[in-house]
Amino acid sequence: MIKKKIKSIIKNRTGYDKILFSGRANTSIWKIGLYLKKKKKINIVLPSTLCVSPAVIFNILGFNIIYLDIDPNTGLIDENLLIHKIKTTKIDVIFFVNLYGNVLKNKFCKYAKQKKILVIQDLAQTFFSNSVNKNRKYIFGDILILSFGYSKIFDLKGGSLILTKNKEIYRDINYINLPEIKMDLNAKKKYLNWYDKYFSKNRKIENSKLNFAKKLYIKHYQNSYDKKILNSLKELNFEERERKEKLNFYSKVFKDKNIQILNQKDSLVPWRFCFLVKKKRNYILNKLRENNFDASSYYLALKRVKGSIKLEKQIINLWIDKSINKNKIQNQYKLIKNFL
Ligand SMILES: Cc1ncc(COP(=O)(O)O)c(C=O)c1O
């Protein structure tokens, strides 16, 4: 009953009418990966700036990953590079991520369609927006992924949805059944250990070191998520408005020639206020944290290429959720403005 309601809200808002439930976005990606392998679609494009988990999963499953550099003005895959790649290289799948809630013009979709390339759109870090009619043009994937996991727009500690309009894709992914393996603390420890080494060294993912991944990434959907997801969807308008208001306020307060704001005005639901600073990034981050402001430097480069390196070195994310208000935003700026 509740699932029916969830499906109906999503269908009305996005036009995607075939919806699957899974325990987390990483599980959704794993299932989609298995589906793609079955279809022998193994040449996949990933942005070089992205949360590492999708890259780990596609590695484990034996994909040929082509990393493309991002545009450091948006944090998204560089569209000109992408179009060039589509025209010149054999690609089966594009894994497109709306990192930070940012959007592209989506010129590339036309070329992808011509070459019958499947587009997966990972909305885990954002959410389809309330301003659907305006924003529907930004929701274009053959398959969409949503997440209700840790640090996402709605953090319910679990739950993910896979959306499609295609009957065969829906049927084939629905058919995939992943046995859940119990998570243990050892797997988490191994992951953190691996993570540190991966980002401090050459950023090569070695399959032999990834035996923790199934335990961490494969999680079954729990019916207890139903109500929470439904309530979140009901709050979507409010959440979007609040986040965009805070983002606007940040943009007015954080006005400095040494700050480059990454968020776009016409975004989906924004994740955090993200900006680049030319110097002293780590110092500024530490100052914020010392003063009890949540601040992070997501995301690191999965491949050391120009745009991703710049982003990795210069980015700061500040919170725009319920934990923050106008007063705190002003105090954050007062704290850092002398170091810019
Ligand atoms: C872009 C992206 N995809 C997938 C995931 C994985 O989400 P989940 O925690 O629901 O597995 C994340 C989260 O960290 C993400 O940022």
PDBQT file of the ligand as one rigid body, heavy atoms in Angstrom, charges set to zero:
ROOT
HETATM    1  C1  LIG A 401      26.965   9.516  -6.353  1.00  0.00    +0.000 C 
HETATM    2  C2  LIG A 401      26.759   8.416  -5.375  1.00  0.00    +0.000 A 
HETATM    3  N1  LIG A 401      26.351   7.203  -5.790  1.00  0.00    +0.000 NA
HETATM    4  C3  LIG A 401      26.120   6.196  -4.911  1.00  0.00    +0.000 A 
HETATM    5  C4  LIG A 401      26.329   6.353  -3.566  1.00  0.00    +0.000 A 
HETATM    6  C5  LIG A 401      26.052   5.205  -2.624  1.00  0.00    +0.000 C 
HETATM    7  O1  LIG A 401      24.874   5.436  -1.888  1.00  0.00    +0.000 OA
HETATM    8  P1  LIG A 401      24.348   4.446  -0.749  1.00  0.00    +0.000 P 
HETATM    9  O2  LIG A 401      24.945   4.910   0.532  1.00  0.00    +0.000 OA
HETATM   10  O3  LIG A 401      22.848   4.554  -0.745  1.00  0.00    +0.000 OA
HETATM   11  O4  LIG A 401      24.793   3.075  -1.109  1.00  0.00    +0.000 OA
HETATM   12  C6  LIG A 401      26.776   7.588  -3.091  1.00  0.00    +0.000 A 
HETATM   13  C7  LIG A 401      26.971   7.800  -1.647  1.00  0.00    +0.000 C 
HETATM   14  O5  LIG A 401      27.893   7.929  -1.011  1.00  0.00    +0.000 OA
HETATM   15  C8  LIG A 401      26.988   8.661  -4.008  1.00  0.00    +0.000 A 
HETATM   16  O6  LIG A 401      27.397   9.877  -3.600  1.00  0.00    +0.000 OA
ENDROOT
TORSDOF 0
